[in-house]
Amino acid sequence: MLGPGQSMQYENVLNAVFGLEPDVAGSIAMVADSAGVIAMSRTYNVPGAKIAGTFGQGLPASRRIS
């Protein structure tokens, strides 16, 4: 749980929080009691020695209104 003005960053949230293997993909649902919450995801590759170049993207969280 985060308080007002606090933030949290994970290199691999599925591994760090849920103990999943590093190559697992998935989604996370967040519940907030404030409209001021900001969330985003940055996904990228870590190239091996034989691969030239990288790719990635940053995406804002989508908002679901109940």
C-alpha distances in whole Angstrom, upper triangle without the diagonal:
4,7,10,12,10,10,10,13,14,18,18,15,17,18,15,13,15,18,20,24,24,26,24,23,21,19,15,14,11,10,10,11,13,16,15,13,14,14,17,19,21,24,27,29,30,34,36,39,41,39,40,37,34,32,28,27,24,22,20,18,20,19,20,21,21
4,7,8,6,7,8,12,14,18,18,15,18,20,17,15,18,20,22,25,25,27,25,24,22,20,16,15,12,12,10,11,12,14,13,10,12,13,16,18,20,23,26,29,30,33,36,39,41,39,39,36,33,31,28,26,22,21,19,17,20,19,20,21,22
4,6,6,8,11,14,17,21,22,19,22,23,20,18,21,24,26,29,28,31,29,28,26,23,19,18,15,14,11,11,11,14,12,11,13,15,18,20,23,26,29,32,33,36,39,42,44,42,42,39,35,34,30,28,24,23,21,19,21,20,22,22,23
4,6,9,12,15,19,22,23,21,24,26,23,21,24,27,29,31,30,32,31,29,27,24,21,20,16,15,11,11,10,12,10,10,12,14,18,20,23,26,29,32,33,37,40,42,45,42,42,39,35,34,30,28,24,23,20,19,21,20,21,22,23
4,7,10,14,17,20,22,20,24,25,22,21,24,27,29,31,29,31,30,29,27,24,21,20,17,17,14,14,12,13,10,10,11,13,16,19,21,25,27,30,31,35,38,40,42,40,39,36,33,31,28,25,22,21,19,18,21,20,22,23,25
4,7,11,14,17,19,17,20,22,19,18,21,23,25,27,26,28,27,26,25,22,19,19,15,16,13,14,13,15,12,10,11,12,15,17,19,22,25,28,29,32,35,37,40,38,37,34,31,30,26,24,21,20,18,18,20,20,22,23,25
4,7,10,14,15,14,17,18,16,15,18,21,22,24,23,25,24,23,21,19,16,17,14,15,13,15,14,15,12,10,9,10,12,14,16,19,21,24,25,29,31,34,36,34,34,31,27,26,22,21,17,17,15,15,18,19,21,23,25
4,7,10,12,10,14,15,12,12,15,17,19,20,19,21,21,20,19,17,14,15,13,15,14,17,16,17,15,12,11,10,11,12,14,16,19,21,22,26,28,31,33,31,31,29,25,24,21,19,16,16,15,15,18,19,21,23,25
4,7,9,8,12,13,10,11,14,16,17,18,16,18,18,17,17,16,14,16,14,17,17,20,19,20,17,14,12,10,10,10,11,13,15,18,18,22,25,27,30,28,28,25,22,20,17,16,14,15,14,14,18,20,22,25,27
4,5,5,9,9,7,9,12,13,13,14,12,15,15,15,15,14,13,15,15,18,18,22,22,22,20,17,15,12,11,10,10,12,14,16,16,20,22,25,27,25,26,23,20,19,16,16,14,15,15,15,19,21,23,26,27
4,6,9,9,8,11,13,13,13,13,10,13,13,14,14,15,15,18,18,21,22,25,25,25,23,20,17,14,13,10,9,10,11,12,12,16,18,21,23,22,22,20,17,16,14,14,13,15,16,17,20,23,25,28,30
4,6,6,6,8,10,10,9,10,7,10,10,10,11,12,12,15,16,20,21,25,25,25,24,20,18,15,13,10,10,10,11,12,13,16,18,22,24,22,23,21,18,17,14,15,14,15,17,16,19,22,23,27,28
4,5,5,6,7,9,9,11,9,12,11,10,10,10,9,12,13,16,18,21,22,23,22,18,16,13,12,10,11,11,14,15,16,20,22,25,27,25,27,24,21,20,17,16,15,15,16,15,17,19,21,24,25
4,6,6,5,7,6,8,8,9,8,8,8,9,9,12,13,17,19,23,24,24,24,20,19,15,14,12,13,12,15,16,17,20,22,26,27,25,27,25,22,20,18,18,17,17,17,16,18,20,21,24,25
4,6,6,4,4,6,6,9,8,10,11,12,12,16,17,20,22,26,27,28,27,23,22,18,17,15,15,14,16,16,16,20,21,24,26,25,27,25,22,21,19,20,19,20,21,19,22,24,25,28,29
4,6,6,8,9,9,12,12,13,13,14,13,16,16,19,21,24,25,26,25,21,20,17,17,15,16,15,17,18,18,21,23,26,28,27,28,27,23,23,20,21,20,20,21,19,22,24,25,28,29
4,6,8,11,12,14,13,14,13,13,11,13,13,16,18,21,23,24,23,20,19,16,16,15,17,17,19,20,21,24,26,29,31,30,31,29,26,25,22,22,20,20,20,18,21,22,23,25,26
4,6,9,11,13,11,12,11,12,11,13,14,17,19,23,24,26,25,22,21,18,18,17,18,18,20,21,21,25,26,30,31,30,32,30,27,25,23,23,22,21,21,19,21,23,23,26,26
4,7,9,12,10,12,13,14,14,17,18,21,23,26,28,29,29,25,24,21,21,18,19,18,20,20,20,23,24,28,29,28,31,29,26,25,23,24,23,23,24,22,24,26,26,29,30
4,6,8,7,9,10,12,13,16,18,21,24,27,29,30,29,26,24,21,20,17,18,16,18,18,18,21,22,26,27,26,28,27,24,23,21,22,22,22,23,21,23,25,26,29,29
4,6,6,9,11,14,15,19,21,24,27,31,32,32,32,28,26,23,21,18,18,16,16,16,16,18,19,22,24,23,25,25,22,21,20,21,22,22,24,23,25,27,28,31,32
4,6,8,11,14,15,19,21,24,27,30,31,31,30,27,25,21,19,16,15,13,13,12,12,15,16,19,21,20,22,21,18,18,17,18,19,20,22,21,24,26,27,31,32
4,7,10,13,16,19,22,25,28,32,32,32,31,28,26,22,19,16,15,12,12,11,12,14,15,19,19,18,21,20,17,16,15,17,18,19,22,21,23,26,27,31,32
4,7,10,13,16,19,22,25,29,30,30,30,26,24,20,18,15,15,13,14,13,15,17,19,22,23,21,24,22,19,18,17,18,18,18,20,19,21,24,24,28,29
4,7,10,14,17,20,23,27,28,27,27,23,22,18,16,12,13,11,12,13,15,18,20,24,24,22,24,22,19,17,15,15,16,15,17,16,17,20,21,24,26
4,7,10,13,17,20,24,25,24,24,21,19,16,14,12,13,12,15,16,18,21,23,27,28,25,27,25,21,19,16,16,16,14,16,14,15,17,17,21,22
4,7,10,13,16,20,21,21,21,18,16,13,12,10,13,12,15,18,20,23,26,29,30,27,29,26,23,20,17,16,14,13,13,11,11,14,14,17,18
4,6,10,13,17,18,18,18,15,14,11,11,10,13,14,17,20,22,25,28,31,33,30,31,28,25,22,19,17,15,13,13,10,11,12,13,16,17
4,7,10,14,15,15,16,13,13,11,12,12,16,17,21,23,26,29,31,35,36,34,34,32,28,25,22,20,17,15,13,10,10,10,10,13,13
4,7,10,12,12,13,10,11,9,11,13,16,18,22,25,27,30,33,36,38,35,36,33,29,26,23,20,18,15,13,10,10,10,10,12,13
4,7,9,10,12,10,12,11,14,16,20,22,25,28,30,34,37,40,42,39,39,36,33,30,26,24,21,18,15,12,12,10,10,11,11
4,5,7,9,7,10,11,14,17,20,23,27,30,32,35,38,42,43,40,41,37,34,31,27,25,21,19,15,13,13,11,11,11,12
4,7,9,9,12,14,17,20,24,27,30,33,35,39,42,45,47,44,44,41,37,34,31,28,24,22,18,16,16,13,13,12,13
4,5,6,10,12,16,19,23,26,29,33,35,38,41,45,46,43,43,40,36,33,30,26,23,20,17,15,15,12,13,12,14
4,6,9,11,15,18,22,25,28,32,34,37,41,44,45,42,42,38,34,32,28,24,21,18,14,13,13,10,11,11,13
4,6,10,13,17,20,23,27,30,32,36,39,42,43,40,40,36,33,30,26,23,19,17,14,13,14,12,14,14,17
4,7,10,14,17,20,24,27,29,32,36,39,40,37,37,34,30,27,24,21,17,15,11,10,12,10,13,14,16
4,7,11,14,17,20,24,26,29,32,35,37,34,33,30,26,24,20,17,13,11,8,8,10,10,13,15,18
4,7,10,14,17,20,23,26,29,32,34,31,31,27,24,21,17,14,11,9,6,5,9,10,13,15,18
4,7,10,13,17,19,23,26,29,30,27,27,24,20,17,13,11,7,6,4,5,9,11,14,17,20
4,6,10,13,16,19,22,26,27,24,24,21,17,14,11,8,6,5,6,7,10,13,16,20,22
4,7,10,13,16,19,22,23,20,20,17,13,11,7,6,4,6,9,10,14,17,20,23,26
4,7,10,13,16,20,21,18,18,15,11,9,5,6,6,8,11,13,15,19,21,25,27
4,7,9,13,16,17,14,14,11,7,6,4,6,9,11,15,16,19,23,25,29,31
4,6,9,13,13,11,11,9,6,6,6,10,12,15,18,20,22,26,28,32,34
4,7,10,11,9,11,9,7,9,10,13,15,18,21,23,26,29,31,35,37
4,7,8,6,7,7,6,9,11,15,18,21,24,26,28,32,34,38,40
4,6,5,8,10,10,13,15,19,21,24,28,29,32,35,37,41,43
4,6,8,10,12,15,18,21,24,27,31,32,35,39,41,44,47
4,7,10,12,15,18,22,25,28,31,33,36,39,41,45,47
4,6,8,11,15,18,22,25,28,30,32,36,38,42,44
4,7,10,14,17,21,24,28,30,32,36,38,42,45
4,7,11,14,17,20,24,26,29,32,35,39,41
4,7,11,14,17,21,23,25,29,32,35,38
4,7,11,14,17,20,22,26,28,32,34
4,7,10,14,16,18,22,25,28,31
4,7,10,13,15,19,22,25,28
4,7,10,12,16,19,22,25
4,6,9,12,15,19,22
4,6,9,13,16,19
4,6,10,13,16
4,7,10,13
4,6,10
4,6
4
